[in-house]
Amino acid sequence: VPFIAIRDAVLGKKFELSVSFVGTKKSKELNNTFRNKNKPTNILSFEHSKVSGELILHLDTIKKDAPKFDMKLLEFATFLVIHGCLHLKGMAHGSIMEKYEKKYFEQITKKPLP
């Protein structure tokens, strides 16, 4: 996953982005604490300041979810990192976010979003 290219494109080169991979227990714990959902999730975004934030990824859920979106593992992980960065930029789910997900996915991967 081209983390630096995604960070630069979506958030800018000066943004301090931390990316962590966690196991099932930690993903479930964080998702329950911050989203009140008692299951692991593929990605969580945490803004620390206007110029720093963190993405927490759970690889097993990403692997499980990728086929649901008609994507291969690395494509879906790339999409999720873009998605998470857009949340760090302050975007909420909806058509505007989807437009930017498509734009950045195509810019980064040089392929259309499935």
C-alpha positions in Angstrom: 0.0 0.0 0.0 1.5 3.4 -1.0 1.0 5.0 2.4 3.2 8.1 1.7 1.7 8.8 -1.7 -1.8 8.6 -0.2 -0.9 10.8 2.7 0.7 13.4 0.4 -2.2 13.4 -2.0 -5.0 13.5 0.6 -3.6 15.3 3.6 -0.4 17.0 2.4 3.3 16.2 2.9 3.5 18.0 6.3 0.7 15.8 7.9 2.1 13.4 10.5 0.3 10.1 9.8 0.8 7.0 11.9 -0.4 3.6 10.6 -0.8 0.6 12.8 -2.0 -2.9 12.3 -3.7 -4.6 15.2 -5.1 -8.0 16.0 -8.8 -9.0 16.3 -9.0 -8.4 20.1 -7.6 -4.8 19.8 -9.7 -3.9 16.8 -12.9 -5.1 18.5 -12.0 -3.3 21.7 -11.3 0.0 19.8 -14.4 -0.3 17.6 -16.5 -1.0 20.7 -15.0 1.9 22.6 -15.2 4.5 19.9 -18.1 3.4 17.7 -20.1 1.2 20.1 -19.9 -1.7 17.7 -18.8 -5.0 19.4 -16.8 -6.5 16.5 -13.5 -5.9 14.8 -13.5 -3.4 11.9 -11.3 -3.0 8.9 -10.1 0.6 9.6 -10.4 3.3 12.3 -9.2 6.9 12.0 -8.2 9.0 14.9 -7.4 12.7 14.4 -4.8 13.9 17.0 -4.6 17.5 15.7 -5.2 19.4 12.4 -1.8 18.2 11.3 -1.6 14.7 12.7 -3.6 11.5 13.0 -3.6 7.8 13.1 -5.1 4.9 11.1 -5.6 1.6 12.7 -6.1 -1.4 10.3 -7.2 -5.0 11.0 -5.8 -7.1 8.2 -8.1 -10.1 8.8 -11.2 -8.0 8.4 -9.7 -6.3 5.4 -9.1 -9.7 3.8 -12.7 -10.8 4.6 -14.2 -7.6 3.3 -12.2 -7.1 0.1 -14.4 -9.5 -2.0 -17.6 -7.8 -0.9 -16.3 -4.7 -2.7 -15.1 -6.7 -5.7 -11.4 -5.8 -4.9 -8.2 -7.7 -4.3 -6.6 -7.3 -0.9 -4.1 -4.6 -1.8 -6.7 -2.6 -3.8 -9.1 -2.7 -0.9 -6.4 -1.8 1.6 -5.4 1.1 -0.6 -9.0 2.2 -0.8 -9.4 2.0 3.0 -6.3 4.1 3.7 -7.7 6.7 1.3 -11.0 6.5 3.1 -9.4 6.8 6.5 -7.3 9.8 5.4 -10.5 11.5 4.1 -12.0 11.0 7.6 -8.8 12.6 9.0 -9.4 15.5 6.7 -12.9 15.9 8.3 -15.1 14.2 5.7 -18.1 12.2 6.6 -19.6 9.3 4.6 -21.7 10.4 1.6 -21.5 11.3 -2.0 -18.8 14.0 -1.6 -16.6 11.5 0.2 -17.3 8.9 -2.5 -16.2 11.4 -5.2 -12.9 12.0 -3.5 -12.4 8.3 -2.8 -12.8 7.6 -6.5 -10.5 10.5 -7.5 -7.7 9.5 -5.1 -8.0 5.8 -5.8 -7.6 6.4 -9.6 -4.8 8.9 -9.0 -2.9 6.5 -6.8 -3.5 3.2 -8.5 -3.9 4.4 -12.1 -7.0 2.1 -12.2 -10.7 2.9 -11.9 -12.5 2.1 -8.7 -14.4 -1.2 -9.1 
